[in-house]
Amino acid sequence: MSAFVAIGVIAVLAGLAIVITAIRNRGGGGDPKANAMLIGGTMLAAFGLVIAGFVIVYQRSAPLALNAAVPAP
C-alpha cells in the first residue's frame, strides 16, 4: 500500500468527521462557520477519495508500451 493511499484514507475520515460535526452544530442554517465546515469537509473527503482512487488504479494498471506501436505509413 502506498503512502498516498494512507493519506487519502486519512483525508476521507477527517473530511467526514468535519461534515458530521458541522451537521450537528448547524442549527437553523444561519451559522456561516457551520456552512464553511460543510463545504470544506466535503471538499476534503472528495480530495481523499480522488487521491486514493488514482493511486489504486495506477498501481493495478499494466505499464504502457508506448514505443511498441507500429508507425503509420
N, C-alpha and C positions, 0 to 999 in steps of 0.2 A: 504494500500500500504506500502510495506516495505521500509526501508531506502536504501536498496541495489538497488531497482528499481529506486529510485530517483538518486542514484549515477550513475547507468548505463545510464540513460537518459542524465544526465549532461555530462558524458564521451562521449556519441554519439554526442551530439551537439557540444562539444568542438572539437572533432576529425573532424567533418565535417567542422567546421569553419577553422581549421588549413589546411585542404585539399583545401578548396576554396581559402584561402589566398595564399597557395603555388602554385596553378594553375595560379592565377592571376599574381604572381611575377616570374613565371618560366622563361619567356623569351625564349631564344634559347635552353634551356635544359642543359646548361653547369654549372649552378649555383649549387654547392653542398648543400648549405643551403636549397634551394627550394626542392631538391631531398630528403633530410633528413626530411623536413617538410611533404612531401607527404607520406613517409614511416611511420613516427611517427603518423601522423593524421589518416592514415588508420588503424594502429595498435590500436590506442586509440578508434576509432569508433567501431572496431570489439570487443575489450575488453568490451566496454559498452553494446553492443548487447548481448554478451555471458552472462555477469553478470545479466542483466535484464531478459534475457530469462530463465536462470536456476532458478532464484528466482520465476518467474511467474509459471513455470512448477512445482516447488517444492510446492508452495502454493496451486495449484489446484489439485495436485495428492492426492489420498487416502493413508492413512497410511498403511504400510506393516505389515501384521501379520505373522512375520517370525516364531513364536513359535506355530502357529496353524496347522502346517503341520503334517501329519501322518508320523512317521518314516518308512523308508524302512525295509522290513523284512530281 
